[in-house]
Amino acid sequence: MRVDVVSIFPDYLAPLRLSLVGKAIETGLIDLAVHDLRDWTHDRHRTVDDTPYGGGAGMVMRPEPWGEALDDLVPAGTDARLLIMTPSGRPFDQRLAAELAAEPRVIIACGRYEGIDARVAEHAATRMRVDEVSIGDYVLNGGEAAALVIIEAFARLIPGVIGNPESLAEESHSADHDQLLEYPVYTKPAAWRGLEVPEVLLSGHHGRITAWRHERAVELTRRRRPELLPDAERTDELEVRPAV
Ligand SMILES: COc1ccc(Cn2ccc3ccc(-c4cc(N)[nH]n4)cc32)cc1
């Protein structure tokens, strides 16, 4: 998979060269290219922003550099998917991560200032699939942190990136885990600062362990994210529970 990221702060994407995503890049599972948007400016000051039509605070990113960047990165006839980071985008979730993991080419536009001129998305959509994407209901200063999150989330789903694909199946929000949150995990020592590992996990009884883990996942999901509960697990009675 080829991933292109365009930003005025390309160094912000340096962490992608670390850890699992970095290994996937080294082994060629992912071909990552990070570009400086200013390479598509032509004035002495390498200007990427201008004042907003209609007034208002802040500056807006000019369409011309973005248009030229996308012309170069996505030649006519290329099958590519453009993701534009924005606080007003569709919520990013595991389903979209799985879709992106199957794409041959993804281009991620990281804006700054008050965002990118709306015509960039409009024009790009005439020749590629465009998604304006948010990573949550909070406001960042630009799209780079969102790009790091999204790339990590879909890269780990690419076959060969994660050593043990079985671990993907049991994770929170994974489709095969019917949207339950992940159960609590423990490792050695069995006793730590007076806190014991739940006995069942030391029993070696796999049936009981599986049942206990499912119960904990349902309990956690009911408490923290009831909207994710499958119908079969919903109970309406009010239950007093610890706030943990
Ligand atoms: C109109 O209101 C604003 C518009 C833009 C901004 C700053 N900014 C500029 C580009 C950009 C790209 C993504 C994001 C972002 C994404 C999520 N989930 N939160 N924030 C923020 C971004 C602040 C406020």
The ligand as an SDF file (V2000), in Angstrom:
LIG
                    3D

 24 27  0  0  0  0  0  0  0  0999 V2000
  -13.5250   25.7780   11.9470 C   0  0  0  0  0  0  0  0  0  0  0  0
  -12.9570   25.3210   13.1530 O   0  0  0  0  0  0  0  0  0  0  0  0
  -11.6720   24.8990   13.0790 C   0  0  0  0  0  0  0  0  0  0  0  0
  -11.1510   24.4050   11.8880 C   0  0  0  0  0  0  0  0  0  0  0  0
   -9.8110   23.9800   11.8570 C   0  0  0  0  0  0  0  0  0  0  0  0
   -9.0330   24.0490   12.9960 C   0  0  0  0  0  0  0  0  0  0  0  0
   -7.5940   23.6290   12.9860 C   0  0  0  0  0  0  0  0  0  0  0  0
   -7.3520   22.6520   11.9200 N   0  0  0  0  0  0  0  0  0  0  0  0
   -6.8190   22.9800   10.7210 C   0  0  0  0  0  0  0  0  0  0  0  0
   -6.7610   21.8290    9.9570 C   0  0  0  0  0  0  0  0  0  0  0  0
   -7.2580   20.7690   10.7360 C   0  0  0  0  0  0  0  0  0  0  0  0
   -7.4350   19.4040   10.5050 C   0  0  0  0  0  0  0  0  0  0  0  0
   -8.0160   18.6260   11.4750 C   0  0  0  0  0  0  0  0  0  0  0  0
   -8.4080   19.1910   12.6990 C   0  0  0  0  0  0  0  0  0  0  0  0
   -9.0850   18.3570   13.7050 C   0  0  0  0  0  0  0  0  0  0  0  0
   -9.5450   17.0830   13.5390 C   0  0  0  0  0  0  0  0  0  0  0  0
  -10.1640   16.7250   14.7470 C   0  0  0  0  0  0  0  0  0  0  0  0
  -10.7980   15.5420   15.0580 N   0  0  0  0  0  0  0  0  0  0  0  0
  -10.0560   17.7610   15.5610 N   0  0  0  0  0  0  0  0  0  0  0  0
   -9.3980   18.7830   14.9320 N   0  0  0  0  0  0  0  0  0  0  0  0
   -8.2010   20.5420   12.9570 C   0  0  0  0  0  0  0  0  0  0  0  0
   -7.6320   21.3220   11.9660 C   0  0  0  0  0  0  0  0  0  0  0  0
   -9.5630   24.5070   14.1670 C   0  0  0  0  0  0  0  0  0  0  0  0
  -10.8900   24.9240   14.2170 C   0  0  0  0  0  0  0  0  0  0  0  0
  1  2  1  0
  2  3  1  0
  3  4  1  0
  3 24  2  0
  4  5  2  0
  5  6  1  0
  6  7  1  0
  6 23  2  0
  7  8  1  0
  8  9  1  0
  8 22  1  0
  9 10  2  0
 10 11  1  0
 11 12  1  0
 11 22  2  0
 12 13  2  0
 13 14  1  0
 14 15  1  0
 14 21  2  0
 15 16  1  0
 15 20  2  0
 16 17  2  0
 17 18  1  0
 17 19  1  0
 19 20  1  0
 21 22  1  0
 23 24  1  0
M  END
$$$$
